[in-house]
Amino acid sequence: MSDFRFIKDSEQLPDNGEFKTPLNVRKLVHARPMPPENLSRLALVIRFLKPVTWIPVIWSFLCGAVASGAFGWSDVLGVKFILGLMLTGPLASGTCQMLNDYFDRDLDEINEPNRPIPGGAISLKNATILIALWSVLSVIAGYLIHPLIGFYVVIGIVNAHLYSANPIKLKKRLWAGNIIVAVSYLVIPWIAGEIAYNPSFTILSLQPSLIVAALFTLSSTGTMTINDFKSIEGDRQVGIRTLPVVFGETNAAKIAAALINIGQILAAVYMFMIGQYTYGIVVAALVIPQFILQFYLVKSPSTMDVRYNAIAQNFLVAGMLVCAFAIRAARP
C-alpha cells in the first residue's frame, strides 16, 4: 500500500463504505480495501496513463496538421505523424495524467479508491520514476518533431504541475483549472500540429488556428466542467472550488452548456469572416444536437454527465476538424 497511511488496524475509523469521513481523518486511516486486480505490469502502467484522455489531444494535433495546409493522406503513415501521435497520446498526455494521479492521491481515496496509487498497486517511488522517465521521453519526442514543440511539451508539463500540485493547485481555483486544462488539451497540440507540417510558419500564418483553437478552448472549458460532476463529494471535502461545488449542479450545467455553445457559434461566425461560408454553416449545424442534449443534462446533471460527453463531444470534435479544413481552404 502507499506509504502515507500509518495508523494501525485496531485504530481504524469506520466509514460504513460511504466515504463520508472528512479527508483530514481519512488521511490517517487505511483506504477502503479493494478487490485484488490481477493486472500485468504493462496493463497497470497503461491504466496509470489513462488512455481515454489521449483522444482529444491527438485530435487537436491532427486538426493543427490539417489546418497547416501541408498535411495529406500520404503523411498518415509517416514517421512525423506517428511520432506526433505517440507524443500527444501516451507520452505527453500520459505524463500529465500520471502527475494528476500523483498529486490527487488523497482525493482519489474518496472519488476513485481503485486508482493505482490509492489502491496500492503503484508505490509513490515507482510513480515518481515513471513520471520522470515519461517527461524526458516526451520532451525528446517533441524536439525530434520540431525544437519549438519540445519547448511546448515543457510548457504542458509545467501546466500539469500548476493544475494539480500544491500550493498553487489551479484546480481549486474555480475557472483557472478548467481553462489551463483546455489550453493544454487544445491550443498547444493544435499549434504543435501546425508547426510540425509548416516549419516556415509565421505569427500571421498561425493566426486562424490560434483564433479557432481559442474559441474551442472556451467550449472545452464547458466540457471540463461536466467532468467535474463525478467528483463533487471529494471536491467539497478538500475545498476544490469547481463550478458544480460553487454554483450547484443545475447552475453549473447551464454555465457549461452556455460556454460549449458560445465557443462553437463564434467559431462558425469566424468561418464566415474568412469567407468559408459552407464550413461555417456545418459548424453551426453541429451545435444543434448538442443543444438538444443539454436540456437533458441540465435536468439531471449527475446522471447525464457521462452520457452527454460520450455523445455530444462527437459533434464538438467534428466541428474542430471542419474548422481545420476551412482554415486549410482559406490559405493562399
Summary of the structure (lengths in Angstrom):
residues: 332
radius of gyration: 20.9
end to end distance: 59.4
largest distance: 73.8
contacts: 1128
relative contact order: 0.11
helix: 76%
strand: 1%
